[in-house]
Amino acid sequence: MVTKGKNTVNSIVEFFTPTYRQTDSLLKWTATAATLAGAVLTSLAIDPVNVYLFNAGSLLFLIWAVRIQDTALIAVNAGLLTIYAVGTVRALMS
């Protein structure tokens, strides 16, 4: 039997494929959680995991900023990612 419209497989794939807005929301909230977790670990002096979380948060925020084309956020998060990358290298070398 032939049905009109989309087939079942395409409907399922479309249902589980996030929209652009959902992807942006997931990026920024995951970045927020990683950054806050990094700050908590820093306050508890838990190294070097805190630096890794700051790197992850900055990278996700940078990706999100590029997606929304916000130049100020791109600059801030590129700078933070550079700073945190230096911290990561220092942590790995010690």
URNORMO-V998859 format. One record per residue. N is the residue number from 1. SS is DSSP state (H for helix, E for strand, C for the rest). PHI is phi in radians with two decimals (* if undefined). PSI is psi in whole degrees, 0 to 359 (999 if undefined). Layout:
# URNORMO-V998859
n ss phi psi
N SS PHI PSI
N SS PHI PSI
This chain:
# URNORMO-V998859
n ss phi psi
1 C * 130
2 C -1.67 131
3 C -1.86 153
4 C -1.42 152
5 C 1.51 208
6 C -1.33 149
7 C -1.43 169
8 H -1.11 317
9 H -1.08 314
10 H -1.10 323
11 H -1.13 319
12 H -1.16 314
13 H -1.06 316
14 H -1.11 323
15 H -1.11 319
16 H -1.59 358
17 C -1.58 119
18 C -1.20 149
19 C -1.33 170
20 H -1.02 316
21 H -1.14 319
22 H -1.12 320
23 H -1.12 316
24 H -1.07 318
25 H -1.13 317
26 H -1.10 318
27 H -1.05 309
28 H -1.22 325
29 H -1.34 327
30 H -1.17 319
31 H -1.09 319
32 H -1.08 314
33 H -1.10 317
34 H -1.13 317
35 H -1.15 316
36 H -1.15 321
37 H -1.11 321
38 H -1.08 320
39 H -1.17 319
40 H -1.08 314
41 H -1.14 327
42 H -1.14 317
43 H -1.15 336
44 C -1.67 5
45 C 0.99 44
46 C -1.76 99
47 C -1.90 152
48 C -1.65 10
49 H -1.03 324
50 H -1.02 319
51 H -1.17 321
52 H -1.10 319
53 H -1.18 321
54 H -1.08 319
55 H -1.06 313
56 H -1.07 314
57 H -1.08 315
58 H -1.14 320
59 H -1.11 315
60 H -1.14 319
61 H -1.12 323
62 H -1.13 316
63 H -1.05 316
64 H -1.11 317
65 H -1.09 321
66 H -1.14 318
67 H -1.08 321
68 H -1.60 359
69 C 1.02 49
70 C -1.83 104
71 H -1.06 319
72 H -1.12 316
73 H -1.16 325
74 H -1.09 313
75 H -1.10 313
76 H -1.08 312
77 H -1.32 331
78 H -1.17 319
79 H -1.13 314
80 H -1.11 319
81 H -1.10 321
82 H -1.10 314
83 H -1.09 314
84 H -1.19 328
85 H -1.14 321
86 H -1.07 318
87 H -1.10 323
88 H -1.14 315
89 H -1.08 316
90 H -1.06 319
91 H -1.15 322
92 H -1.26 331
93 H -1.44 344
94 C -1.61 999
